[in-house]
Amino acid sequence: MTRLQSVITASLVSVAVALFATSTHAGPCSPEIARIQSLLDTRLEAKAASGPTGQESAGALMHRQPTPGSIAAAEEKLGDLSSQTTAIVAQALVRARAADDAGDKHACEQALADVQRAVAH
């Protein structure tokens, strides 16, 4: 695994953990959110490890941490991840967590179905 792949993998995992940590209590579909998040983390790690490598940016060479936007841009440039898919998944996870926090199991399940549809393509 190249340094760029390692940085991308670590950054994607950090973003995923940050998104997961936003919910502080167990709602009606918290276990399903955790399961989906785990599947996404596994897929992202595998994709970063097996995908093509790119040239390190000047910022990476200066030991700057990548941002979610720079990671998405790099993945999109390499053809690994579309910005549209990333946005759909992120928005659906936010909706799922909000619905879960509100105790709205139906809305949470709908948002998680949106995540699954987005990553199935």
ABEGO torsion letter per residue (X at the ends): XBAAAAAAAAAAAAAAAAAAAABABBBAAAAAAAAAAAAAAAAAAAAAAABBBBBBBAAAAAGBBBBAAAAAAAAAAAGABBAAAAAAAAAAAAAAAAAAAAGBAAAAAAAAAAAAAAAAX
